[in-house]
């Protein structure tokens, strides 16, 4: 990056009345750098040393947040790995604040170069990455781009402010006939030069006849609206293109201009190509006594991009709020469901021969499990939990899904399933697959307002990568509708977050992006094909459940049951919730285990140091105290390797590192717990090591 130099005045300087040849005077541009290593801060400051740059150095994410409240920055460089608050969290908080929400963020990192972490960085709000060790030329080049963009943006803002001042001054001096004519012509020349580069158009109108015609004085109006200046002289054109929901409010505010002398409006206006743009309209009433009649002067400013950015931030905030709320309640809610399901199963075992009571208890258990599934879906929607991929038989799953869709989509939509049997099982998160297909079906329904047919086709296809190792087949689920279809120009954007073709208020733009993310996380692919007026076809391919998968799951859990006995085996249960601990120990006792109990990781360590005789450690992940469940498992694996470790939790965040341990998510059935312990004991006589 070359040294920054002051912005030199140009021939297009705006001559503001009373201050001719006013130029734009830039100030030093501020850049914020956050890194907990002072050596890195020194290196960056040396690289970016420039008299026109002010580099602010901080050593933590918290200090970076404080600095964004005190000053405006052209660019923020954040180290990813910082104590207490890492770069991702700091970037998310910076993006959530109105003052700093649009400041570009570059991540500095010596690690996390894989796609998942890079994608996480971009999701947190980063615009680029700089990897350590920092290459001075690369850092300078990237910083120069954003500094130049910032300075040009500030220059445009100053030009817009100068143009507004010029416009108001022109309105005041318009009545100065012959003496002001030369100055007015000069101002008009400067005005035209500035306006050619801005989405601004000036016009005049007669009070009381605003609905009839507008006289635009700049050709920018055709670039903004698609209509020529002459077209606006036609009566009713402006009014006919104003959004119906905004028209009454706009009329009322225009009438107010006759009393206040000026008014600022914002409304939606449909352009010649049928697209609605957001228009900022500033209206001033000229009351010059020398004029024959009052006249309205106005300025149109296309602010569509600003409104879209505001809407995107609003949607992102809502998604974050859903995630925070769901993550906050998931732990307690699933713990309560564990108590309910565990006690119901214990009661069921004591009933004896009472079929009616058994049916009622089974119904209650299934209801509690559906509650757990709802929580899981909310967590997955807000990206707060990882996928739980298991073996899924589509020959059973798809007919049940079709029944659900037939009830959900209504009588006007015909749902048909075309499935070739037999099909190999797929490895996928069943609840998320169901949510993805329902999402696609609802989108198809919305594209068929007059009714139509929805076809779901399931078949085996080759993955088609063309590589020598391309031996595994995939299952392809095709969702086709007979709806309105989409234009080719829109197909490239349908998987973008927040992009939607639906009316405002009728779509978040998150549905297809979530389905796309689900396909990527599942190791699959998704494609879309659509023809305007004929319908849309979406193909979702998923990997089959391989023999390797089967050898580590189904065989161990189902075929080895008869070879496993809990007699003589001791299990240490570590759980801080008393009720959950009670029902867990009762369930394990019913399976034949000898039970030892601990309320925290610290208590468990004391017990093991006194007596390390145990076959299994079954511990909750999230517990009070210094030692979490994962920490406890790691210590046990190092000091007492003969003890097998099984984790459990009511809520695991998507970024939580389980350190290679097996986990059983709450709420769980007694059969799930028994199968997990069987798998751990029978598949390997030694405890599994860290993966």
QUIVENGI-V925092 format. One record per residue. RES is the residue in three letters. SS is DSSP state (helix for helix, strand for strand, loop for the rest). PSI is psi in whole degrees, 0 to 359 (none if undefined). Layout:
[[RES & SS & PSI] [RES & SS & PSI]]
This chain:
[[UNK & loop & 126] [UNK & loop & 162] [UNK & loop & 136] [UNK & loop & 144] [UNK & loop & 153] [UNK & loop & 149] [UNK & loop & 119] [UNK & loop & 145] [UNK & loop & 146] [UNK & loop & 175] [UNK & loop & 348] [UNK & loop & 16] [UNK & loop & 141] [UNK & loop & 129] [UNK & loop & 96] [UNK & strand & 138] [UNK & loop & 130] [UNK & loop & 347] [UNK & strand & 68] [UNK & loop & 150] [UNK & loop & 33] [UNK & loop & 129] [UNK & loop & 166] [UNK & loop & 123] [UNK & loop & 107] [UNK & loop & 151] [UNK & loop & 174] [UNK & loop & 133] [UNK & strand & 132] [UNK & strand & 138] [UNK & strand & 133] [UNK & strand & 130] [UNK & strand & 125] [UNK & strand & 121] [UNK & loop & 133] [UNK & loop & 352] [UNK & loop & 115] [UNK & helix & 332] [UNK & helix & 321] [UNK & helix & 320] [UNK & helix & 318] [UNK & helix & 318] [UNK & helix & 316] [UNK & helix & 318] [UNK & helix & 325] [UNK & helix & 318] [UNK & helix & 321] [UNK & loop & 14] [UNK & loop & 118] [UNK & loop & 135] [UNK & loop & 336] [UNK & loop & 6] [UNK & strand & 137] [UNK & strand & 107] [UNK & strand & 117] [UNK & strand & 122] [UNK & strand & 130] [UNK & strand & 161] [UNK & loop & 12] [UNK & loop & 162] [UNK & helix & 325] [UNK & helix & 317] [UNK & helix & 325] [UNK & helix & 318] [UNK & helix & 319] [UNK & helix & 321] [UNK & helix & 326] [UNK & helix & 341] [UNK & helix & 340] [UNK & helix & 334] [UNK & loop & 164] [UNK & loop & 134] [UNK & loop & 146] [UNK & loop & 334] [UNK & strand & 145] [UNK & strand & 126] [UNK & strand & 121] [UNK & strand & 131] [UNK & strand & 136] [UNK & loop & 315] [UNK & loop & 97] [UNK & loop & 146] [UNK & loop & 158] [UNK & loop & 295] [UNK & loop & 112] [UNK & loop & 177] [UNK & helix & 324] [UNK & helix & 313] [UNK & helix & 319] [UNK & helix & 319] [UNK & helix & 319] [UNK & helix & 316] [UNK & helix & 322] [UNK & helix & 318] [UNK & helix & 335] [UNK & helix & 348] [UNK & loop & 132] [UNK & loop & 320] [UNK & loop & 324] [UNK & loop & 10] [UNK & loop & 336] [UNK & loop & 8] [UNK & loop & 127] [UNK & strand & 142] [UNK & strand & 128] [UNK & strand & 131] [UNK & strand & 134] [UNK & strand & 124] [UNK & strand & 144] [UNK & loop & 353] [UNK & loop & 195] [UNK & loop & 48] [UNK & loop & 357] [UNK & loop & 163] [UNK & helix & 323] [UNK & helix & 314] [UNK & helix & 323] [UNK & helix & 319] [UNK & helix & 323] [UNK & helix & 320] [UNK & helix & 316] [UNK & helix & 324] [UNK & helix & 327] [UNK & helix & 348] [UNK & loop & 4] [UNK & loop & 151] [UNK & loop & 346] [UNK & strand & 168] [UNK & strand & 145] [UNK & strand & 120] [UNK & strand & 141] [UNK & loop & 148] [UNK & loop & 141] [UNK & loop & 128] [UNK & loop & 117] [UNK & helix & 317] [UNK & helix & 319] [UNK & helix & 313] [UNK & helix & 315] [UNK & helix & 317] [UNK & helix & 315] [UNK & helix & 316] [UNK & helix & 321] [UNK & helix & 321] [UNK & helix & 312] [UNK & helix & 327] [UNK & helix & 318] [UNK & helix & 318] [UNK & helix & 318] [UNK & helix & 314] [UNK & helix & 320] [UNK & helix & 323] [UNK & helix & 316] [UNK & helix & 323] [UNK & helix & 319] [UNK & helix & 319] [UNK & helix & 317] [UNK & helix & 321] [UNK & helix & 319] [UNK & helix & 319] [UNK & helix & 319] [UNK & helix & 323] [UNK & helix & 321] [UNK & helix & 317] [UNK & helix & 321] [UNK & helix & 318] [UNK & helix & 312] [UNK & helix & 324] [UNK & helix & 321] [UNK & helix & 322] [UNK & helix & 323] [UNK & helix & 326] [UNK & helix & 6] [UNK & loop & 326] [UNK & loop & 349] [UNK & loop & 92] [UNK & helix & 264] [UNK & helix & 321] [UNK & helix & 327] [UNK & helix & 358] [UNK & helix & 316] [UNK & helix & 317] [UNK & helix & 323] [UNK & helix & 320] [UNK & helix & 319] [UNK & helix & 318] [UNK & helix & 322] [UNK & helix & 323] [UNK & helix & 315] [UNK & helix & 319] [UNK & helix & 315] [UNK & helix & 321] [UNK & helix & 319] [UNK & helix & 315] [UNK & helix & 334] [UNK & loop & 333] [UNK & loop & 5] [UNK & loop & 151] [UNK & loop & 57] [UNK & strand & 142] [UNK & strand & 137] [UNK & strand & 148] [UNK & strand & 166] [UNK & strand & 156] [UNK & strand & 165] [UNK & loop & 129] [UNK & loop & 138] [UNK & loop & 347] [UNK & loop & 25] [UNK & loop & 325] [UNK & loop & 344] [UNK & loop & 307] [UNK & loop & 154] [UNK & loop & 143] [UNK & strand & 104] [UNK & strand & 137] [UNK & loop & 1] [UNK & loop & 149] [UNK & loop & 353] [UNK & helix & 336] [UNK & helix & 327] [UNK & helix & 324] [UNK & helix & 325] [UNK & helix & 317] [UNK & helix & 341] [UNK & loop & 354] [UNK & loop & 143] [UNK & loop & 167] [UNK & loop & 321] [UNK & helix & 328] [UNK & helix & 331] [UNK & helix & 351] [UNK & helix & 348] [UNK & loop & 130] [UNK & loop & 132] [UNK & loop & 355] [UNK & helix & 309] [UNK & helix & 312] [UNK & helix & 322] [UNK & helix & 341] [UNK & helix & 353] [UNK & strand & 137] [UNK & loop & 134] [UNK & helix & 327] [UNK & helix & 340] [UNK & helix & 343] [UNK & helix & 314] [UNK & helix & 318] [UNK & helix & 318] [UNK & helix & 316] [UNK & helix & 316] [UNK & helix & 318] [UNK & helix & 326] [UNK & helix & 322] [UNK & helix & 329] [UNK & helix & 337] [UNK & helix & 332] [UNK & helix & 335] [UNK & helix & 320] [UNK & helix & 338] [UNK & loop & 341] [UNK & strand & 157] [UNK & strand & 147] [UNK & strand & 125] [UNK & strand & 152] [UNK & strand & 125] [UNK & strand & 168] [UNK & strand & 136] [UNK & strand & 130] [UNK & strand & 122] [UNK & loop & 181] [UNK & loop & 331] [UNK & loop & 8] [UNK & loop & 3] [UNK & loop & 135] [UNK & strand & 131] [UNK & strand & 149] [UNK & strand & 123] [UNK & strand & 129] [UNK & strand & 118] [UNK & strand & 114] [UNK & strand & 121] [UNK & strand & 132] [UNK & strand & 134] [UNK & strand & 123] [UNK & strand & 114] [UNK & loop & 24] [UNK & loop & 124] [UNK & loop & 336] [UNK & loop & 344] [UNK & loop & 148] [UNK & loop & 325] [UNK & loop & 152] [UNK & loop & 153] [UNK & strand & 145] [UNK & strand & 131] [UNK & strand & 135] [UNK & strand & 160] [UNK & strand & 123] [UNK & strand & 136] [UNK & strand & 117] [UNK & strand & 111] [UNK & loop & 27] [UNK & helix & 315] [UNK & helix & 321] [UNK & helix & 317] [UNK & helix & 321] [UNK & helix & 320] [UNK & helix & 318] [UNK & helix & 320] [UNK & helix & 320] [UNK & helix & 317] [UNK & helix & 320] [UNK & helix & 316] [UNK & helix & 318] [UNK & helix & 322] [UNK & helix & 320] [UNK & helix & 318] [UNK & helix & 318] [UNK & helix & 321] [UNK & helix & 319] [UNK & helix & 318] [UNK & helix & 315] [UNK & helix & 317] [UNK & helix & 312] [UNK & helix & 316] [UNK & helix & 326] [UNK & helix & 325] [UNK & helix & 343] [UNK & helix & 318] [UNK & helix & 307] [UNK & helix & 321] [UNK & helix & 314] [UNK & helix & 329] [UNK & helix & 316] [UNK & helix & 320] [UNK & helix & 327] [UNK & helix & 318] [UNK & helix & 316] [UNK & helix & 307] [UNK & helix & 317] [UNK & helix & 314] [UNK & helix & 323] [UNK & helix & 319] [UNK & helix & 322] [UNK & helix & 318] [UNK & helix & 320] [UNK & helix & 326] [UNK & helix & 341] [UNK & loop & 359] [UNK & loop & 329] [UNK & loop & 215] [UNK & loop & 85] [UNK & loop & 82] [UNK & helix & 321] [UNK & helix & 315] [UNK & helix & 323] [UNK & helix & 317] [UNK & helix & 319] [UNK & helix & 317] [UNK & helix & 321] [UNK & helix & 322] [UNK & helix & 319] [UNK & helix & 320] [UNK & helix & 315] [UNK & helix & 322] [UNK & helix & 318] [UNK & helix & 322] [UNK & helix & 325] [UNK & helix & 325] [UNK & helix & 319] [UNK & helix & 322] [UNK & helix & 322] [UNK & helix & 316] [UNK & helix & 318] [UNK & helix & 321] [UNK & helix & 320] [UNK & helix & 319] [UNK & helix & 318] [UNK & helix & 321] [UNK & helix & 319] [UNK & loop & 12] [UNK & loop & 35] [UNK & loop & 2] [UNK & loop & 149] [UNK & loop & 161] [UNK & loop & 146] [UNK & loop & 83] [UNK & loop & 130] [UNK & strand & 176] [UNK & strand & 134] [UNK & strand & 127] [UNK & loop & 108] [UNK & helix & 337] [UNK & helix & 336] [UNK & helix & 320] [UNK & helix & 313] [UNK & helix & 315] [UNK & helix & 322] [UNK & helix & 322] [UNK & helix & 319] [UNK & helix & 320] [UNK & helix & 318] [UNK & helix & 317] [UNK & helix & 323] [UNK & helix & 325] [UNK & helix & 330] [UNK & helix & 319] [UNK & helix & 343] [UNK & loop & 170] [UNK & loop & 338] [UNK & loop & 348] [UNK & strand & 121] [UNK & strand & 127] [UNK & strand & 126] [UNK & strand & 138] [UNK & strand & 125] [UNK & strand & 103] [UNK & strand & 126] [UNK & loop & 130] [UNK & loop & 151] [UNK & loop & 159] [UNK & loop & 141] [UNK & loop & 152] [UNK & loop & 158] [UNK & strand & 158] [UNK & strand & 106] [UNK & strand & 160] [UNK & loop & 109] [UNK & helix & 316] [UNK & helix & 324] [UNK & helix & 326] [UNK & helix & 317] [UNK & helix & 315] [UNK & helix & 321] [UNK & helix & 315] [UNK & helix & 324] [UNK & helix & 320] [UNK & helix & 314] [UNK & helix & 321] [UNK & helix & 320] [UNK & helix & 320] [UNK & helix & 319] [UNK & helix & 319] [UNK & helix & 317] [UNK & helix & 334] [UNK & loop & 358] [UNK & loop & 67] [UNK & loop & 334] [UNK & loop & 9] [UNK & loop & 169] [UNK & strand & 197] [UNK & strand & 135] [UNK & strand & 123] [UNK & strand & 127] [UNK & strand & 119] [UNK & strand & 132] [UNK & strand & 127] [UNK & strand & 161] [UNK & strand & 130] [UNK & strand & 159] [UNK & strand & 142] [UNK & loop & 332] [UNK & loop & 26] [UNK & loop & 339] [UNK & loop & 1] [UNK & loop & 159] [UNK & loop & 333] [UNK & loop & 8] [UNK & loop & 77] [UNK & loop & 342] [UNK & loop & 136] [UNK & strand & 168] [UNK & strand & 159] [UNK & strand & 128] [UNK & strand & 124] [UNK & strand & 118] [UNK & strand & 128] [UNK & strand & 113] [UNK & strand & 141] [UNK & strand & 167] [UNK & loop & 38] [UNK & loop & 204] [UNK & loop & 339] [UNK & loop & 183] [UNK & loop & 156] [UNK & loop & 150] [UNK & helix & 328] [UNK & helix & 336] [UNK & helix & 340] [UNK & helix & 327] [UNK & loop & 351] [UNK & loop & 356] [UNK & loop & 335] [UNK & loop & 3] [UNK & loop & 138] [UNK & loop & 137] [UNK & loop & 359] [UNK & loop & 130] [UNK & loop & 146] [UNK & loop & 2] [UNK & loop & 165] [UNK & loop & 160] [UNK & loop & 131] [UNK & loop & 353] [UNK & loop & 9] [UNK & loop & 140] [UNK & loop & 341] [UNK & loop & 12] [UNK & loop & 340] [UNK & helix & 301] [UNK & helix & 327] [UNK & helix & 324] [UNK & helix & 320] [UNK & helix & 319] [UNK & helix & 314] [UNK & helix & 321] [UNK & helix & 316] [UNK & helix & 317] [UNK & helix & 316] [UNK & helix & 330] [UNK & loop & 1] [UNK & loop & 21] [UNK & loop & 195] [UNK & strand & 159] [UNK & strand & 135] [UNK & strand & 160] [UNK & strand & 142] [UNK & strand & 133] [UNK & strand & 146] [UNK & strand & 127] [UNK & loop & 126] [UNK & loop & 355] [UNK & loop & 335] [UNK & strand & 180] [UNK & strand & 142] [UNK & strand & 125] [UNK & strand & 130] [UNK & strand & 123] [UNK & strand & 117] [UNK & strand & 141] [UNK & strand & 147] [UNK & strand & 146] [UNK & strand & 160] [UNK & loop & 112] [UNK & loop & 171] [UNK & helix & 325] [UNK & helix & 318] [UNK & helix & 316] [UNK & helix & 325] [UNK & helix & 338] [UNK & helix & 0] [UNK & loop & 282] [UNK & helix & 317] [UNK & helix & 315] [UNK & helix & 328] [UNK & helix & 334] [UNK & helix & 326] [UNK & helix & 347] [UNK & loop & 10] [UNK & helix & 319] [UNK & helix & 343] [UNK & helix & 4] [UNK & loop & 134] [UNK & loop & 136] [UNK & loop & 354] [UNK & loop & 131] [UNK & loop & 2] [UNK & loop & 137] [UNK & strand & 137] [UNK & strand & 130] [UNK & strand & 115] [UNK & strand & 122] [UNK & strand & 112] [UNK & loop & 128] [UNK & loop & 335] [UNK & loop & 118] [UNK & helix & 315] [UNK & helix & 320] [UNK & helix & 319] [UNK & helix & 320] [UNK & helix & 314] [UNK & helix & 328] [UNK & helix & 314] [UNK & helix & 323] [UNK & helix & 320] [UNK & helix & 316] [UNK & helix & 325] [UNK & helix & 322] [UNK & helix & 337] [UNK & loop & 353] [UNK & loop & 7] [UNK & loop & 150] [UNK & strand & 131] [UNK & strand & 138] [UNK & strand & 142] [UNK & strand & 146] [UNK & strand & 146] [UNK & loop & 347] [UNK & loop & 169] [UNK & helix & 323] [UNK & helix & 315] [UNK & helix & 320] [UNK & helix & 320] [UNK & helix & 318] [UNK & helix & 319] [UNK & helix & 318] [UNK & helix & 325] [UNK & helix & 326] [UNK & helix & 323] [UNK & loop & 98] [UNK & loop & 17] [UNK & loop & 103] [UNK & loop & 145] [UNK & loop & 319] [UNK & strand & 151] [UNK & strand & 118] [UNK & strand & 105] [UNK & strand & 142] [UNK & strand & 150] [UNK & loop & 311] [UNK & loop & 108] [UNK & loop & 154] [UNK & loop & 162] [UNK & loop & 182] [UNK & loop & 334] [UNK & loop & 116] [UNK & loop & 175] [UNK & helix & 322] [UNK & helix & 319] [UNK & helix & 317] [UNK & helix & 315] [UNK & helix & 321] [UNK & helix & 319] [UNK & helix & 317] [UNK & helix & 319] [UNK & helix & 326] [UNK & helix & 318] [UNK & helix & 326] [UNK & loop & 72] [UNK & loop & 345] [UNK & loop & 346] [UNK & loop & 125] [UNK & strand & 139] [UNK & strand & 127] [UNK & strand & 124] [UNK & strand & 156] [UNK & strand & 152] [UNK & strand & 149] [UNK & loop & 344] [UNK & loop & 125] [UNK & loop & 122] [UNK & loop & 158] [UNK & loop & 337] [UNK & loop & 7] [UNK & loop & 126] [UNK & loop & 117] [UNK & loop & 3] [UNK & loop & 28] [UNK & loop & 4] [UNK & loop & 151] [UNK & strand & 148] [UNK & strand & 144] [UNK & strand & 114] [UNK & strand & 140] [UNK & loop & 151] [UNK & loop & 148] [UNK & loop & 156] [UNK & loop & 159] [UNK & helix & 323] [UNK & helix & 324] [UNK & helix & 316] [UNK & helix & 316] [UNK & helix & 317] [UNK & helix & 322] [UNK & helix & 315] [UNK & helix & 322] [UNK & helix & 314] [UNK & helix & 314] [UNK & helix & 324] [UNK & helix & 324] [UNK & helix & 332] [UNK & loop & 337] [UNK & loop & 124] [UNK & loop & 340] [UNK & loop & 149] [UNK & loop & 145] [UNK & loop & 138] [UNK & loop & 178] [UNK & loop & 132] [UNK & loop & none]]
